[in-house]
Amino acid sequence: MTREFSRTERVGSQMQRELSILVRDGLKDPRLGMVTIQEVRVVRDLSHAKVYVTVMGGEADRAASIRILNESASFLRRELGRLMKLRTVPQLKFVYDDSIERGSRLSAMIEEAVESDRAKERSE
C-alpha cells in the first residue's frame, strides 16, 4: 500500500501555511503588495524550496514584491525554523506563478471560440 502524500509534499504544505502567516504578519515592508502563496515545492533532501506566489497589481508591483520576498528569505527561513520542527530548513526561492493568468487567458479564448461558433451557426 502506497502512502498518499510524500514527506516533501507534507513539508511543502506546512511551509505554505506558515509562510502565508509570516508574510502577512511578519513582513512590514510597505512596498510589498498583496501576496498569495500558491504552492511550495520542496526537493527531496529538503535543501531547497521554490515558493510560488501571485501578486495583485501590475508588472512593476510583481517584480518589486518578488524582489522583497527574496531579500527577506533569510528572515522567513529563520522564522520557519523556529515554527517548524525540522532538522534542516530549506533555502527559499520565491517565484511568480503565472498559472492563474494563463488559465484565465485560455478560458477567455475558449469562450471567444464558442461564441464565434454560435454566431456562425446563427448566420447560416
C-alpha positions, 0 to 999 in steps of 0.5 A, spaced: 500 500 500 502 506 497 502 512 502 498 518 499 502 524 500 510 524 500 514 527 506 516 533 501 509 534 499 507 534 507 513 539 508 511 543 502 504 544 505 506 546 512 511 551 509 505 554 505 501 555 511 506 558 515 509 562 510 502 565 508 502 567 516 509 570 516 508 574 510 502 577 512 504 578 519 511 578 519 513 582 513 512 590 514 515 592 508 510 597 505 512 596 498 510 589 498 503 588 495 498 583 496 501 576 496 498 569 495 502 563 496 500 558 491 504 552 492 511 550 495 515 545 492 520 542 496 526 537 493 527 531 496 533 532 501 529 538 503 535 543 501 531 547 497 524 550 496 521 554 490 515 558 493 510 560 488 506 566 489 501 571 485 501 578 486 495 583 485 497 589 481 501 590 475 508 588 472 512 593 476 508 591 483 510 583 481 517 584 480 518 589 486 514 584 491 518 578 488 524 582 489 522 583 497 520 576 498 527 574 496 531 579 500 527 577 506 528 569 505 533 569 510 528 572 515 522 567 513 527 561 513 529 563 520 522 564 522 520 557 519 525 554 523 523 556 529 515 554 527 517 548 524 520 542 527 525 540 522 532 538 522 534 542 516 530 548 513 530 549 506 533 555 502 527 559 499 526 561 492 520 565 491 517 565 484 511 568 480 506 563 478 503 565 472 498 559 472 492 563 474 493 568 468 494 563 463 488 559 465 484 565 465 487 567 458 485 560 455 478 560 458 477 567 455 479 564 448 475 558 449 469 562 450 471 567 444 471 560 440 464 558 442 461 564 441 464 565 434 461 558 433 454 560 435 454 566 431 456 562 425 451 557 426 446 563 427 448 566 420 447 560 416 
